[in-house]
């Protein structure tokens, strides 16, 4: 990430919720402004949300989130820590990592060096996650409900473009429609780089041409009803389940939310 020769001082809005040091907002603002001095891409705007949970059972109750406009492109990050100042430090580091990753991705797509393996360990294989991520609330399975249902027209993208969005938005997974095959697909990180799962696993001649380190799941997405997907997610303990909805024939993702409930993402018809 190069240092900008002409720095645009971004507007930084900070919101707080819960008990935390009075200096937290100003500290977060300074950290974001410091990032603006480091990047070759101008940061035009940043919105930071700091939340401190009063739940004594949470080992990392301080959560920091940021959404930024980087030269017209969105970028976000979401972290948790034991104290708010630690969370803000981690947030700055995570945003810096996102800026580096998207810069590397653009270089790879322009025909430069191949994109390196993700700097951090994989997030979704076998239920593991980086320690800086907010911890899931251990809600008993019988109390869990689908409390968020997002339905939207999936972006038609190449795997490279899907990885770019995954990195820029700090997603744990990204559901999209593959522009070449027309299949609903999900991409996420694994030990080898990135992992692609599709509604139909039958290989296409030649396969996708990508600049990122990518492996493709040989297993097609299971055909399930929503209730069956909930049962599978509860049984496996994985953070998400990618499945073909029996009712629509489209790829869906059911995932664990940080409050212990479920979220469901479905393509708009």
Protein Blocks (a to p, Z undefined) as FASTA:
>chain_A
ZZdfbdcddddddddedjddfklmmmmmmmmmmmmmmpmbdcfbdcddddddfbfkbmbl
bccdddddeehiacddddddfbfklmmmmmmmmmmmmmmmmmmmmmmmnopacddddfbd
cfkgghiacfkbccdddddfklpccfbdcddddddddfklmmmmmmmnopabdcdddfkl
opacdddddfklpacddfblcdcehiaadfbdcdddfbdcddddfklmmmmmmmnopabd
cdddfklopacdddddfkopacdddddZZ
